[in-house]
Amino acid sequence: MSAASIVAALIKESPYLARMSFDLLYMYLTLGSRVKKTRKAFEEQLVLAGMAKNDAIRLSSNFELLKSSITSMLKEGIVRGNVSRVTEFADIV
């Protein structure tokens, strides 16, 4: 493969790579607020079902643990350049 064909392939795929990069960045930046919103709604539903507030908070803390596990897994995958830790996500869920 010549250098010109490699450059042409990169130019051809660059809009798709840029879109995917922006989408991943957006998901990463909004994950915290989405987890916070989900956690609050989960706690409210548990309290409405009759569970004590402290127990609901304790159970909903698992959302934060899952978020931190997902973000650390993605960061390590980006740094290492592979996605071999994706199988660990199945163990978390």
N, C-alpha and C positions, 0 to 999 in steps of 0.2 A: 504494500500500500504506500503510495507516495505521500509526501507532505501536503501537497495541494488537495488531495482527496480527503485527508484527515481534517484539514482546515475547512473544506467545504461541508463535511459532515457536521462539524461543530457549529458552523454558522447555521446550517439547516435546522439543527436541533435546539439552538439557543433559545428561541421563544418558549419552547415547551419546558426547558430546564429552568428558565427564569420564572415562568408561571408556577411551576412546582415549588421552587424555592420560596416565592412569596406566599404561597398557600401554606407551606410548612411553618414559615415564620409567623404568619397570622394565627395559625392554630396554636403555636407555642405561646404567643403573647396573650391570647384570650383564654388559655386553659385555666389559669388561676381564677379568673372571675367566674368562669363556668362551673368550676368545682365548688367555689364558695356559694354560688346560687343553688346548686344541686344539694350541697350539704345542708343549707338552711331549709330547703323544701323537705328534705328527708327528715330532718329533726322535727319540723312542724307536723308532718304526717305521723310520726311515731308518738308525739305528745298527744295529738288528737285521738290516736288509737288507745291512749291510756297509759303510756309508758312514762316513767319519771324523766324529767328534763336531763338530769345528770347521765342517766343510762343512754338517752338519745344522743347526747353529745359524745359519749364514749364510742357508741357504734358508728356515728358519722365521721369520726376521726379516721376511719379506714379510707375514706375518699382522699384525704390528704396524703396518706401513705401510698395509695395507688398512684396519685399524681406525681409524687416525688420519684417513685419507682419508674414510671413511664418516662419522665423527663431525663432521669439519669441514664436510662437505657438508650434513649435517643442520642444524648450527648456523647456517650461512649461509642455508639455506632458511628457517629459522625467523625469523632476523633480517630478512631481506629480504621475507618473506611470500610467497615463491613457491618453486616446485620446479623451476626451469628447469635446475638443475645435475644433475638426475637422469640426464641423458644421459651425464654424465661417469662415472657408475658403470659403464656399459657399457664405457667405455674402460679403466677400471681392471681389470675382470675380464677 
